[in-house]
Amino acid sequence: MGQVALDAPANMSLIALFWQAHIIVKLVMLGLLVSSIWSWAIIIDKVLLFGRVRRQIDRFEKVFWSGQSLEELYRSLSNRPATSMAALFVAAMREWKRSFESGARSPMGLQMRIDKVLDVTLSREAERLESRLLFLATVGAAGPFIGLFGTVWGIMTSFQAIAASKNTSLAVVAPGIAEALLATAIGLFAAIPAVIAYNKLSSAAGKISSRLEGFADEFSAILSRQIDERA
């Protein structure tokens, strides 16, 4: 009867392999699965955010270069939350108006304050674009190694079980090895999309930041000419 039990085919489904795995290997698999789910949530959120930001930038540039006065555009944007390029415009115009309303007389000081406000707003927008991308990089870099740790632990446990049973038949060895390798497979499943998405999203964030920086420089020059005319 004992020999028949040993030769009985093992359940090799993924769920069965998970439940048969050592508790450490289970924790590794669960951690990687949670990381993969969170990575996909970040990826979807960032894809939607970047698309929304690009549309906002396109709409703002169309209005900004349409010939509408800066005062009218500022009044239309200042009463609602502004993001991306509109946030740069509102921040610079707010500093411009505050300085003239308070009777500031130094054109150089005003220009420096406007540039500083633009830099701070740029940093805030870049941080918003790049937030949580570091998690994708971490999963992409560490995922395979965490999975490998689970694999090594699982193989060690399997060898201990083989030594205890004194049976080296394939039916005894295969399930333990499969359980261990499943951890590496899940690690790769989590890491590969995270690496690809991180590279793609980082490039997209850099392109959007470049557009914002270009507008900030151009708008700073426009305000600088206005300051010179009023000086």
C-alpha positions in Angstrom: 0.0 0.0 0.0 2.9 2.4 0.8 4.4 1.8 -2.6 1.1 2.5 -4.3 0.8 5.8 -2.4 4.3 6.9 -3.4 3.6 6.1 -7.1 0.2 7.9 -7.2 0.3 10.8 -9.6 0.8 14.2 -7.8 -1.5 17.1 -8.3 0.6 19.5 -10.4 -2.0 22.4 -10.9 -0.7 25.8 -9.9 -3.2 26.1 -7.0 -2.1 22.7 -5.7 1.5 23.6 -6.0 0.9 26.8 -4.0 -0.9 25.0 -1.2 1.7 22.3 -1.0 4.6 24.8 -0.8 6.5 25.6 2.3 5.1 28.6 4.3 8.2 30.7 3.4 7.6 30.0 -0.3 3.9 30.8 0.1 4.8 34.2 1.6 7.2 34.9 -1.2 4.5 34.0 -3.8 1.8 36.1 -2.1 4.2 39.1 -1.8 5.1 38.9 -5.5 1.4 38.6 -6.5 0.4 41.6 -4.4 3.4 43.6 -5.9 2.3 42.6 -9.4 -1.3 43.7 -8.8 -0.2 47.0 -7.3 2.2 47.5 -10.2 -0.6 47.1 -12.7 -2.7 49.5 -10.7 0.1 52.1 -10.9 0.6 51.4 -14.6 -3.1 51.9 -15.5 -3.3 55.0 -13.3 -0.2 56.6 -14.9 -1.3 55.8 -18.4 -4.6 57.6 -17.7 -2.9 60.5 -15.9 -0.4 61.1 -18.7 -3.1 61.0 -21.3 -5.1 63.5 -19.3 -2.1 65.8 -18.8 -1.3 65.8 -22.5 -4.8 66.8 -23.4 -4.7 69.6 -20.7 -1.5 70.9 -22.1 -2.8 70.9 -25.7 -6.0 72.7 -24.7 -4.0 75.3 -22.6 -1.5 76.0 -25.4 -4.3 76.5 -27.9 -6.0 79.1 -25.6 -2.7 80.7 -24.6 -1.5 81.3 -28.1 -4.9 82.3 -29.4 -4.3 86.0 -28.6 -6.4 86.2 -25.5 -5.0 88.6 -23.0 -3.0 87.3 -20.0 -5.3 89.0 -17.5 -8.5 87.4 -19.0 -6.8 84.0 -19.1 -5.6 84.4 -15.5 -9.1 85.3 -14.3 -10.6 82.3 -16.0 -8.1 79.9 -14.4 -7.4 81.4 -11.0 -10.7 80.4 -9.5 -10.3 76.6 -10.1 -7.5 74.1 -9.4 -4.9 74.3 -12.0 -2.5 71.5 -13.1 0.4 71.0 -15.5 1.0 74.0 -17.8 -2.0 76.0 -16.4 -0.5 75.7 -12.9 2.8 77.3 -14.2 0.8 80.1 -15.8 -1.3 80.8 -12.7 1.6 80.7 -10.3 3.7 83.1 -12.3 0.8 85.5 -12.9 -0.2 85.4 -9.2 3.4 86.5 -8.3 3.3 89.1 -11.0 0.1 90.6 -9.8 1.0 90.5 -6.1 4.3 92.3 -6.8 2.7 95.1 -8.7 -0.2 95.4 -6.2 2.3 95.7 -3.3 4.2 98.4 -5.2 7.4 96.4 -5.9 10.0 98.6 -7.7 12.8 96.2 -8.4 12.4 94.6 -11.9 15.3 92.3 -11.2 13.8 91.1 -7.9 10.4 90.5 -9.6 12.0 88.5 -12.3 13.9 86.4 -9.8 10.7 85.7 -7.8 8.8 84.7 -10.9 11.6 82.3 -12.0 11.6 80.8 -8.4 7.8 80.3 -8.5 8.1 78.6 -11.9 10.9 76.4 -10.6 8.9 75.3 -7.5 5.8 74.6 -9.6 7.8 72.7 -12.1 9.2 70.5 -9.3 5.8 69.9 -7.9 4.4 68.9 -11.3 7.4 66.6 -12.0 6.9 65.0 -8.6 3.2 64.4 -9.4 4.1 62.8 -12.8 6.9 60.6 -11.3 5.3 59.6 -8.1 5.1 55.8 -7.5 7.3 55.0 -10.5 10.1 54.1 -8.1 7.9 51.2 -6.9 7.8 49.8 -10.5 11.6 50.1 -10.7 11.9 48.3 -7.3 9.6 45.4 -8.4 11.4 45.1 -11.7 14.9 44.9 -10.0 14.0 42.9 -6.9 11.2 40.6 -8.2 13.4 38.0 -9.8 15.7 37.8 -6.8 12.8 37.5 -4.4 11.4 34.7 -6.5 14.8 33.0 -6.7 15.0 33.2 -2.9 11.6 31.3 -2.7 12.9 28.8 -5.3 16.1 28.1 -3.3 14.2 27.7 -0.1 11.7 25.4 -1.7 14.4 23.2 -3.3 16.2 23.0 0.1 12.9 21.9 1.7 12.3 19.4 -1.1 15.8 17.8 -0.7 15.2 17.5 3.1 11.9 15.7 2.4 13.6 13.4 -0.2 16.3 12.6 2.3 13.7 11.8 5.0 11.7 9.6 2.7 14.8 7.9 1.2 13.0 7.9 -2.2 14.5 9.7 -5.2 11.9 8.7 -7.8 10.7 11.4 -10.2 7.2 11.2 -8.7 8.6 12.3 -5.3 11.1 14.9 -6.6 9.0 16.6 -9.3 6.3 18.2 -7.1 8.8 19.8 -4.8 10.9 21.2 -7.6 7.8 22.5 -9.4 6.7 24.3 -6.2 10.0 25.9 -5.9 10.3 27.0 -9.5 6.8 28.5 -9.3 8.2 31.2 -7.1 10.7 32.2 -9.7 8.0 32.2 -12.4 5.8 34.6 -10.3 8.8 36.8 -9.7 9.4 37.1 -13.4 5.7 37.6 -14.0 5.8 40.6 -11.6 9.2 42.0 -12.8 9.0 42.0 -16.6 5.9 44.2 -16.9 7.2 46.5 -14.2 10.5 47.0 -15.9 8.9 47.7 -19.3 6.3 50.0 -17.8 8.9 51.9 -15.8 11.0 52.6 -18.8 8.1 53.7 -20.9 6.4 55.8 -18.2 9.7 57.4 -17.2 10.3 58.4 -20.8 6.7 59.8 -21.1 7.1 61.8 -17.8 10.4 63.2 -19.1 8.8 64.4 -22.4 5.9 66.1 -20.5 8.4 67.7 -18.1 10.4 69.0 -21.1 7.2 70.6 -22.5 6.5 72.2 -19.2 10.1 73.5 -18.8 9.9 74.9 -22.4 6.7 76.8 -21.6 8.1 78.1 -18.3 11.2 79.5 -20.0 9.1 81.1 -22.8 6.5 82.5 -20.4 9.3 83.9 -18.1 10.7 85.7 -21.2 7.3 87.1 -22.0 6.9 88.5 -18.4 10.5 89.8 -18.5 9.6 91.9 -21.6 6.4 93.1 -19.7 8.6 94.1 -16.7 11.0 96.0 -18.9 8.1 97.9 -20.5 6.7 98.9 -17.1 10.1 99.8 -15.6 
